[in-house]
Amino acid sequence: MTLSGGVSAMRTGAWAAGGLGAIFLLFCIAATVGQYPLSIAEVLTALGSLLSGAETGSAAETVVLNIRLPRLAAALLVGLALAASGATYQTVFRNPLVAPDILGVSAGAGLGAVTAIFLSLPVPMIQAFAFVFGLLAVIVVYFMSKLVRGVHDPILVLVLSGVVIGAVMGAGISVLTYLADPYDQLPAITFWLMGSLAGITFDDLMAAWPPVLAGIVPLFLLRWRINLMALDEEEARALGVETGRLRVVLVVAATLMTSSVVAISGTVGWVGLIIPHVARFLVGPEFSRLLPATVLIGAGYLLLVDTIARSSAGIEIPIGILNAFIGAPLFLWILARARRSWR
């Protein structure tokens, strides 16, 4: 390893350690917030009792371990999965506007999940339907963009294809919402579409984290090759990268992560679009640095938004709605600050 490479690795490690420390601090602070306020000491004591197995059953311990811990862990999981998916899509398709929601993945996964809810299927089937429909949306969008010939801006074609497919999937969701049982299925579908982490249990987390892990591990293992996906097809192939096969692997991995977390959280937009841009401002576009930064920032961002959602008003604000109010102005600010290409 060269001296510059060693210095770069040390800086990356320092950034990662600092990010993890900041997330842990934010996690502890978020655990104190709620209808039953707690102190940092009570939160740390409850976490320590969980790790040691010496649970006392106190009120503070019950609140932390049974109510807030699953929800906060879900916020971290959903945030990192959506952010990592967005960074992957943007690199693979060489498009700074691509994200799980813009590309139609979120709408497709949403249609799959709503279909499963409409059919009263269990959580594993909801995840399976979300993955299949999300992957189908990506495939249709990609091939639609390839069918359009003679256009000077393929990025625009890809984005417009995603908008079209997203609208079609949204129409399907509306049809199922209209046909749903108003006393049983409709409230569940409506609440799910607004996006929320309320009611998350450890069983939900156990169903979601294995697919997320299965999706994110290939991204870390292939992070050096993913850098070459930002090049033209001919240049990448000249360097020994089979772009077609690699693109399939990356799209499947990103779609698996997105669909898995959408199945438990509902529709949560903007994370996959704005967080990769924020990470690029901090660490640059090199994917081996971009991916860890995106994961950490995405996890911390959604944890912060969820804490605001459940503590800023007398009633809880659905996280999908609050995130839109925060994400849209933040993205406009990013556009205003961007003076050069994202690449």
Beta strands, then each sheet from edge to edge (+ up, - down):
end
